[in-house]
Amino acid sequence: MTDGESGRAFRLAYAPGVTPAKWANIWAERLPDVPLTLVAVPAAEVVALLRDGGADAGFVRMPADRDVLSVIPLYVETTVVVVPKDHAVAAADEVTLTDLADDEILHPLDDALEWTALPGLPAFTRPATTGEAVELVASGAGLLVVPQSLARLHHRRDLTYRPLLDAPQSQVGLAWPTDATTDLVEDFIGIVRGRTVNSSRGRIPAPAPEKPAQRRKERKPDRTASGRRATPPPPSRGRKGKRSR
């Protein structure tokens, strides 16, 4: 850790639906002297927060501004449609956009999906957030298409969701300001990429290996002048005495 890094926390922003707990736990084990501060931010605001220096790194929904940010794509989410439990879609294991052609589809302003053409029929309103859209689905005002993590985040007992096969998908990535690629950022990149503490690319030094115990020299078997191993003589057996007549 450098003097400039000592005494401050590493700030990690994340969009709704992303669960950074597993990476945060590894950070706490490897860098216990550097607290990690989690900053929950609406998906549309993560990139601006990173650009303004409000966080050291963040989990964003793609696409992200690569002019000022470095981005590592991580995973692609399954897209689902959220419906009331008594809706016809709930009886299917999976659905397509054609199955939703006659349904009103809510399109929140913070939609995490990139649409070329909106599915279904337009709803009567555009809710500001995905959370508000879920409330409208529960009221029967329409259906909602979202990444599966957001359906889980806003779970309600009266709603369910089904995979939507031919819808666009959301990709999550790790982003940070390119001109602020600090040693701590490199440490977090290593954690997210699954590098071990002993990885040659990691910054955290591995403990010095212990000196191996001196091996005892094995005694080589005796060999005859011809180079062959000498065969030890068989154990001597006592001769039986002659029975007296």
Helices and strands as residue ranges (DSSP letters): E 10-14, H 21-30, E 36-40, G 43-45, H 46-51, E 57-61, E 69-76, E 79-84, G 88-91, G 97-100, E 104-106, E 121-122, H 130-138, E 143-147, H 148-153, E 159-163, E 171-177, G 178-180, H 183-192
